[in-house]
Amino acid sequence: MKIDFAELAALLKEDPVITYKMQYQLFHSPRAKKDIRLWFADGAAMMLDHSLHMYGNEQALDRFLNDLAPGKYSFFGIATSLLPLLKRHFTGIVSDEDCTAYTLSPEDFTGSPEPSESLTVADAEFVNEHWTYKDEDSLEIFKYSLKAYPSSAIRIDGKLAGWAVCYYAIDDMVNLGSLRVLEPYRNRGYGRKLASSLIAKVLATGKTAMIHIIDSNIASRNLSMGIGFKPHSKKIFWGSGTKK
């Protein structure tokens, strides 16, 4: 069946916080629509790339899952309200701690931006080597992100001490991604400085900033809401399971 991508885009824009990765992969990535399997009908969409993504009408999603081959799958940022549906189709579901997305519009920012320099593409390999989720594609993702989106960096004696980067930007929203301060430079306030600097750079473009915080991280939640971030109403999770 031929997919009407304009109609699909309209559906995903109903909730860009939940569907941002689907929107990015389909409409904004330099590898848009490559190596992707897609289901779309009756007010629902499901996408399979490295992980499974889904949004919309549960009856339609149920049909899509019936069409999915048996095997092990990862889940990416799926609303926790869909867990009962997933449990009908998957065994051995393992989920990370529930997470909440927070968004910040330029008019709501109450923080104090601190200036910092930016990363360059030449820094991509070093940043990738220190990324928790490094894989065979992550270096290219960082190279692209450092060219396309704002970033912040702190250098001590010419060496990177910490950085904050963005990835997966869509039309009016940017996902604030990896923030890292290397061990010898921690407890000096660099993390807060990097975060404030990156947020200010993103908001200066007129886009909304988005972050994900696990629900048990009270300190990060309070800090974020203290400068204007607002929580999304739906809880989400990352995890995996085996399709029956």
MIDRENMI-667295 format. One record per residue (C-alpha): residue in one letter; x negated, y negated, z negated. Coordinates in Angstrom, 1 decimal. Each point is the difference from the previous one (the first is absolute). Example, Ala and Ser with C-alpha at 12.3 -4.5 7.8 and 13.67 -1.06 7.14 Angstrom:
{midren A, {-12.3, 4.5, -7.8}},
{midren S, {-1.4, -3.4, 0.7}},
end
This chain:
{midren M, {0.0, 0.0, 0.0}},
{midren K, {-1.3, -3.4, 1.0}},
{midren I, {-0.5, -2.3, -3.0}},
{midren D, {1.2, -3.6, 0.0}},
{midren F, {-2.9, -1.7, -1.7}},
{midren A, {1.7, -3.3, -0.4}},
{midren E, {2.8, 1.7, -1.9}},
{midren L, {-2.5, 2.0, -2.1}},
{midren A, {-1.9, -3.3, -0.8}},
{midren A, {3.3, -1.6, -1.2}},
{midren L, {0.7, 3.0, -2.3}},
{midren L, {-3.5, -0.1, -1.5}},
{midren K, {0.2, -3.7, -0.6}},
{midren E, {3.0, 0.6, -2.4}},
{midren D, {-2.6, 0.9, -2.7}},
{midren P, {-3.5, -1.0, 1.1}},
{midren V, {-1.4, 0.8, -3.4}},
{midren I, {0.9, 3.7, 0.3}},
{midren T, {-0.6, 0.3, 3.8}},
{midren Y, {-3.1, -2.2, 0.4}},
{midren K, {-2.3, 2.9, 0.9}},
{midren M, {2.5, 1.3, 2.6}},
{midren Q, {0.2, -3.4, 1.5}},
{midren Y, {-3.7, -0.4, 0.0}},
{midren Q, {-0.7, 3.3, 1.7}},
{midren L, {2.7, -0.5, 2.6}},
{midren F, {-0.3, -3.6, 0.9}},
{midren H, {-3.2, -1.6, -1.4}},
{midren S, {-2.8, 2.5, -0.2}},
{midren P, {-2.7, 0.0, 2.7}},
{midren R, {0.9, 3.7, 0.4}},
{midren A, {3.8, -0.7, 0.1}},
{midren K, {2.2, 3.0, 0.7}},
{midren K, {-3.0, 2.4, 0.5}},
{midren D, {-0.1, 3.3, -1.7}},
{midren I, {3.4, -0.6, -1.6}},
{midren R, {3.1, 2.1, 0.0}},
{midren L, {3.2, -2.0, -0.4}},
{midren W, {3.7, 0.7, -0.8}},
{midren F, {2.6, -2.7, 0.3}},
{midren A, {3.8, 0.2, 0.0}},
{midren D, {3.1, -1.0, -1.9}},
{midren G, {-1.6, -2.7, -2.2}},
{midren A, {-3.1, 2.1, -1.0}},
{midren A, {-3.6, 0.3, 1.0}},
{midren M, {-2.7, 2.5, -0.9}},
{midren M, {-3.6, -0.2, 1.2}},
{midren L, {-2.8, 2.6, -0.3}},
{midren D, {-3.6, -1.2, 0.4}},
{midren H, {-2.5, 1.1, -2.7}},
{midren S, {2.9, -0.1, -2.4}},
{midren L, {3.8, 0.1, 0.1}},
{midren H, {1.9, -3.3, -0.2}},
{midren M, {3.8, -0.3, -0.1}},
{midren Y, {2.7, -2.6, -0.4}},
{midren G, {3.8, -0.3, 0.4}},
{midren N, {3.1, 2.1, 0.1}},
{midren E, {-0.5, 3.2, -2.0}},
{midren Q, {2.2, 2.2, 2.2}},
{midren A, {-2.1, -0.8, 3.0}},
{midren L, {-3.2, 0.4, -1.9}},
{midren D, {1.2, 3.5, -1.1}},
{midren R, {0.4, 0.9, 3.7}},
{midren F, {-3.5, -1.3, 0.8}},
{midren L, {-1.5, 2.1, -2.8}},
{midren N, {1.7, 3.1, 1.3}},
{midren D, {-1.9, -0.6, 3.2}},
{midren L, {-3.4, -0.2, -1.8}},
{midren A, {-2.2, 3.0, 0.4}},
{midren P, {-1.0, 1.9, -3.2}},
{midren G, {-3.3, -1.0, -1.5}},
{midren K, {-1.7, -2.3, -2.5}},
{midren Y, {0.8, -3.8, 0.3}},
{midren S, {-1.0, -3.2, -1.8}},
{midren F, {2.7, -2.6, -0.9}},
{midren F, {-0.8, -3.7, 0.4}},
{midren G, {1.8, -2.7, -2.0}},
{midren I, {3.4, 1.8, 0.0}},
{midren A, {2.8, -1.3, -2.1}},
{midren T, {0.5, 2.1, -3.1}},
{midren S, {3.7, 0.1, 0.7}},
{midren L, {-0.9, 2.4, 2.9}},
{midren L, {-1.6, 2.6, -2.3}},
{midren P, {3.1, 2.2, -0.3}},
{midren L, {0.1, 0.1, 3.8}},
{midren L, {-3.6, 1.0, 0.2}},
{midren K, {0.4, 2.7, -2.6}},
{midren R, {2.6, 1.7, 2.2}},
{midren H, {-2.6, 0.3, 2.8}},
{midren F, {-3.4, 0.3, -1.8}},
{midren T, {-1.4, 2.2, -2.8}},
{midren G, {-2.9, -0.9, -2.3}},
{midren I, {0.6, -3.7, 0.2}},
{midren V, {-2.8, -1.9, -1.8}},
{midren S, {0.6, -3.7, -0.4}},
{midren D, {-2.3, -2.8, -1.3}},
{midren E, {1.3, -2.3, -2.7}},
{midren D, {2.9, -2.1, 1.1}},
{midren C, {-1.0, -3.3, 1.5}},
{midren T, {1.6, -3.4, 0.6}},
{midren A, {-0.7, -2.4, 2.8}},
{midren Y, {-0.3, -3.7, -0.9}},
{midren T, {0.3, -2.9, 2.5}},
{midren L, {-1.1, -3.6, -0.3}},
{midren S, {1.2, -2.8, 2.3}},
{midren P, {-2.0, -3.2, 0.5}},
{midren E, {2.6, -2.1, -1.9}},
{midren D, {-0.1, 2.3, -3.0}},
{midren F, {-3.8, 0.0, -0.6}},
{midren T, {-0.9, -1.4, -3.4}},
{midren G, {-3.6, 1.1, -0.2}},
{midren S, {-3.1, -2.0, 0.4}},
{midren P, {-1.8, 1.0, 3.2}},
{midren E, {-3.8, 0.3, -0.4}},
{midren P, {-2.2, -0.4, 3.0}},
{midren S, {-2.1, 2.9, 1.2}},
{midren E, {-1.8, 1.0, 3.2}},
{midren S, {1.4, 2.7, 2.3}},
{midren L, {-1.3, 3.4, 1.0}},
{midren T, {-1.3, 0.5, 3.5}},
{midren V, {0.3, 3.1, 2.3}},
{midren A, {-3.6, 0.7, -0.9}},
{midren D, {1.3, 0.7, -3.6}},
{midren A, {2.5, 2.7, 1.2}},
{midren E, {-2.3, 3.0, -0.5}},
{midren F, {-1.0, -1.0, -3.5}},
{midren V, {3.6, -0.7, -1.0}},
{midren N, {1.1, 3.4, 1.5}},
{midren E, {-2.7, 1.9, -1.9}},
{midren H, {1.5, -1.3, -3.2}},
{midren W, {3.6, 0.6, 0.8}},
{midren T, {1.8, 2.7, -2.0}},
{midren Y, {2.0, 1.2, 3.0}},
{midren K, {-2.8, 0.1, 2.6}},
{midren D, {0.7, 2.3, 2.9}},
{midren E, {-1.0, 0.4, 3.7}},
{midren D, {2.2, -3.0, 1.0}},
{midren S, {-0.6, -2.4, -2.8}},
{midren L, {-3.2, -1.7, 1.4}},
{midren E, {1.8, -1.0, 3.1}},
{midren I, {3.0, -1.3, -2.0}},
{midren F, {-2.4, -2.2, -2.1}},
{midren K, {-1.7, -1.3, 3.1}},
{midren Y, {3.3, -1.0, 1.5}},
{midren S, {1.4, -1.4, -3.2}},
{midren L, {-3.1, -2.2, -0.7}},
{midren K, {0.4, -1.5, 3.5}},
{midren A, {3.8, -0.4, -0.1}},
{midren Y, {0.9, -0.9, -3.6}},
{midren P, {-1.3, -2.2, -2.9}},
{midren S, {-2.5, 1.4, -2.5}},
{midren S, {-2.0, -1.2, -3.0}},
{midren A, {-3.5, 0.9, -1.2}},
{midren I, {-2.4, -0.8, -2.8}},
{midren R, {-3.7, 0.4, 0.7}},
{midren I, {-2.7, 0.0, -2.7}},
{midren D, {-3.6, -0.6, 1.2}},
{midren G, {1.3, 0.7, 3.5}},
{midren K, {1.5, 3.4, -0.9}},
{midren L, {3.7, 0.8, 0.0}},
{midren A, {1.3, 0.1, -3.6}},
{midren G, {3.7, 0.2, 0.7}},
{midren W, {2.6, -0.5, 2.7}},
{midren A, {3.7, 0.0, 0.7}},
{midren V, {1.5, 0.8, 3.4}},
{midren C, {3.4, 0.3, 1.8}},
{midren Y, {1.3, 2.6, 2.4}},
{midren Y, {3.3, 1.0, 1.7}},
{midren A, {1.3, -3.5, 0.7}},
{midren I, {3.4, -0.4, 1.8}},
{midren D, {1.8, -3.0, 1.3}},
{midren D, {0.5, -2.0, -3.2}},
{midren M, {-1.7, 2.1, -2.7}},
{midren V, {-3.5, 1.2, -0.8}},
{midren N, {-0.9, 2.9, -2.2}},
{midren L, {-2.8, -0.9, -2.5}},
{midren G, {-2.1, 3.1, 0.0}},
{midren S, {-3.3, 1.0, -1.6}},
{midren L, {-1.5, -2.1, -2.8}},
{midren R, {-3.3, 1.2, -1.4}},
{midren V, {-2.6, -1.5, -2.4}},
{midren L, {-3.1, 2.2, -0.2}},
{midren E, {-0.9, 1.3, -3.5}},
{midren P, {-3.0, -2.3, -0.8}},
{midren Y, {2.2, -3.1, 0.6}},
{midren R, {3.2, 0.9, -1.9}},
{midren N, {1.4, -1.9, -2.9}},
{midren R, {-1.0, -3.4, 1.4}},
{midren G, {3.4, -1.1, 1.4}},
{midren Y, {-1.0, 0.9, 3.6}},
{midren G, {3.1, 2.2, 0.5}},
{midren R, {2.4, -2.9, -0.8}},
{midren K, {-2.0, -2.4, 2.1}},
{midren L, {0.1, 2.4, 3.0}},
{midren A, {3.7, 0.6, -0.4}},
{midren S, {0.9, -3.7, -0.3}},
{midren S, {-2.2, -0.9, 3.0}},
{midren L, {1.5, 2.7, 2.2}},
{midren I, {3.6, -0.8, -0.9}},
{midren A, {-0.6, -3.7, 0.7}},
{midren K, {-1.5, 0.8, 3.4}},
{midren V, {2.9, 2.3, 1.0}},
{midren L, {2.6, -2.6, -1.2}},
{midren A, {-1.8, -2.7, 2.0}},
{midren T, {1.0, 1.9, 3.1}},
{midren G, {3.7, -0.3, -0.9}},
{midren K, {0.4, 3.7, -0.6}},
{midren T, {1.3, 1.8, -3.0}},
{midren A, {-2.5, 1.9, -2.1}},
{midren M, {0.8, 3.6, -1.2}},
{midren I, {-1.7, 2.2, -2.5}},
{midren H, {0.8, 3.4, -1.5}},
{midren I, {-0.4, 0.7, -3.7}},
{midren I, {0.6, 3.2, -1.9}},
{midren D, {2.6, -0.4, -2.6}},
{midren S, {-2.2, 0.8, -2.9}},
{midren N, {-2.5, -2.8, 0.8}},
{midren I, {1.6, -2.6, -2.3}},
{midren A, {-3.0, -2.4, 0.2}},
{midren S, {0.1, -0.2, 3.8}},
{midren R, {3.8, -0.3, 0.0}},
{midren N, {-0.1, -2.9, -2.5}},
{midren L, {-2.8, -1.7, 1.8}},
{midren S, {1.7, 0.2, 3.4}},
{midren M, {3.4, -1.1, -1.2}},
{midren G, {-1.7, -2.8, -1.9}},
{midren I, {-1.2, -1.6, 3.2}},
{midren G, {3.3, 0.5, 1.8}},
{midren F, {0.2, 3.5, 1.4}},
{midren K, {3.5, 1.5, -0.1}},
{midren P, {0.7, 3.8, -0.3}},
{midren H, {1.9, 1.8, 2.8}},
{midren S, {3.1, 1.7, -1.2}},
{midren K, {-0.9, 3.5, 1.3}},
{midren K, {-2.6, 2.3, -1.6}},
{midren I, {-2.3, 1.8, 2.4}},
{midren F, {-2.5, 2.9, -0.2}},
{midren W, {-2.8, 1.7, 1.8}},
{midren G, {-0.3, 3.7, -0.1}},
{midren S, {0.0, 3.3, 1.9}},
{midren G, {2.0, 3.2, 0.4}},
{midren T, {0.4, 3.1, 2.1}},
{midren K, {2.8, 0.1, 2.5}},
{midren K, {2.2, 3.1, -0.3}},
end
